[in-house]
């Protein structure tokens, strides 16, 4: 007697037939949790179905393995198998074409999402117009010959800069002379020795004295 359509046995039977592969009670219980079925109920249903010969089962020690009855399935002949293979090949081609179409649509969507909306474009336009107005205002002041920095202030800054450059030059020269004296007859690797002492030169940190000294055009101020 076939179980009621909505009964636990019917759900388990339908699942076993759909899977058509060896299953144990845990496999079935895990898969049928979505129906709110507990393992105990699933196990009972499997045993009932096996006893009524609606499904097959084998015992391996304490383990029971359940499988759908194979006599309920029609076995295709060679021609049917060939036809199924051809249909499967055609379906695979259709699936690949659909995947490519989806990829193209997704690429187009990403491209459109990366573009600014009309509202964003208008906001950007306002922002750029404000920047242009600010720049034109500054340019207008410069064209009128307005003195932005007083000559005495500029000279003060220039003198300070020159003094710092001269101090740098003097210290660089003093270090080179002292370093040359200390390491003149030293057999030890000088790079390793510097690392031990924690000394870093301009070259070690990528600083060029020449580049900084050329910022000023007052060459006489560089003399010591």
C-alpha positions, 0 to 999 in steps of 0.5 A: 500500500502506497503511503499518503502523499503528505506523510513522513513515509511519502516524503522519505520514499520520494527522496530515496527515489529521487536520489537513487543512490545508497543512503543511510538514515543520517544522510536522509535525516540531514537532507529532510530537515527542511520538512521538519523531520527528526532523525528518529522519524526518518529512520522509522519511515526507512525501516517501514518502507524497507519492510514493505519492499518499497525500497531496498536495503542492505545491512553492513554490521550495525549500518543499514544502507537504503536505495531505491528499488531499481525495477521501478526505473526503465533502463534505456537502450543504446539508441536512447542513451545516444539520444540522451547524450546528444540532447545533453550536448545540445543543452550544454551548448545552450547553457554555455550560451546563456552563461556568456549572455549573463556575463555580457549583461553583468559587464554592461551593468557594472559599466553603467554603475561606474558612470555618474548619474545625472544628479552627480554630474550636475553636482560635479559641474557646480563644484568645478565651476566654484573651483574655476571662480576661485582660481580666476579670482586668484589670477585676477589678483596676480594680474593686477600686480598685487604684492602677496609677499612683502620683499622684506619677508621674502628676503627673511625667508631666503636668508633663513633658507640659505643659513640652513643650507650652509649649516647642512654643508658644514656638518656634512663636510665635518662628518666626512672628514671625521668619518674618513679619519676614523675608517682610514685603516679600518679593515671592517666593512664600512656599511656594516660598521655604520649600521652598528653605530646607527649612522645614516647619511644623506645617500642612505635616506635618499636626500640630495644636498645638491637638489636642495642647494639649487633651490636658491639662486643667490650663489654668493650666500652659499659660500662659507 
